[in-house]
Amino acid sequence: MSIVTRFPPSPTGSLHVGGARTALFNWLYAKKTGGKMVLRIEDTDRERSTQEAVDIILNGMQWLGMDWDEGPHYQTQRFDRYAQLTQQLLEQGDAYYCNCSKERLEALREGQMAAGEKPRYDHKCRDLNLPSDTPGAVVRFKNPLDGAVSFSDLVRGDVTVSNAELDDLVIARADGTPTYNLTVVIDDMDMGISHVLRGDDHINNTPRQINLLQALGATPPIYAHVPMILGSDGKRLSKRHGAVSVLDYDKMGILPHALLNYLVRLGWSHGDQEVFSLQEMIDLFDISDVNRAPSTFNQEKLLWLNQHYIKEADPSELAEDIAGRIEAKGVSLVNGPDVIDTVKMLQERAQTLEDMAQQAVYLYADEIEYDPAAAKKHLRAVAKEPMQHVLSEFEALDEWQTEVIDAALKRILAQFDLKLPKLALPLRVAVAGMAATPSIDLTLQMVGKTKTLARVREAIAYIDERAAAAQDR
Ligand code: GLU
């Protein structure tokens, strides 16, 4: 059997984490088995579907590197096909027109609820043979009355639902537009889908879809319903829990591979392995190993993986991204080090690319701002004299590399009988505005001699101003 999976998002919002994980599982399974994945845009809800949302989905998939093998198909381009098969179902006697009013259906529903019954259509029009020109008529599927639908879910195991539980669902609205269960079924059939891997919020649709497929003479695909993703509070993951869209993670500076690695472990595991190359994901993933219990989204773990992949990355691969992020902060790259060197310097210290760019701004900016707490703590009168010696030592240097910078600093430390932090911390605040930077010699080398001298002078002036202000009080 050739394996065909699908990812069928509705373009009504962003590509969120849950959707991306569903896509990933489908993609991995297709890749693993040498099959293919179909991308299908379920845009029949014309009021809520937007081109912007389609673009976000396509860009998100591309960013994650999940290349689809077929599509995107758009359901709105297949209305003729849906109408054709609706007609076929009507002619076969597997569907019928129903003109029950909204009011009637509502009253029916209320009565059933009051009697403690499951609300369901009462089959009033099922055998009336209403003609196609009945005003305001919808088309309903004639769900079998007896027996049961069974399927063997690759995650859930055997599932059986009695037909008495299932409604005669509406497959075409009064305006002729098809409904979700019909379009999905026809597409899964026409696109030769062999495996439907989707969120378990759809599991109630599955028996209905199987009945429809059978009425259309198609063999149902194999189903696998993946448990949902929960937020840290045990509730279904949503915007309330913070970033949930793939684009947000891109903005934050999460690497696509880190997100994929994180997503693959949400609901799937391979022993206690946490870090997976793409090839390992493809080789090791199997639907039968998907957990039956919901998984919990853990941002800390995502950040941990991201940091891991940032550390492992070839600096030249991150440089372009980091350059763009620094420039996006309104800073020009002209007066600063090669961005590749910046990445090398900060690679071990950043959880996200955004974080890295933020840590790099002082290397390029014309002016820096002091972190108030750091300035208060480290730019104090005691630092003035050592800083003045730093100036004269540095001015005399012909070269500007870590070794010579380091030697100059050591001379000052000896002269003032200081421990390194007493000098390095004020210097860091002076050149970077903050007390936490990589080793002081490397920091200074990267800032460059001219900027270092200017910033040390400014720091001395700042110390003087502070002392003057204190005297005034
Ligand atoms: N378009 C549906 C959704 O986004 C997916 C339906 C399915 O997987 O069958 O929820």
Residues whose N, C-alpha, C, O or C-beta is under 5 A from the ligand:
A	BS01	LIG	P8 P9 S10 E42 V184 R198
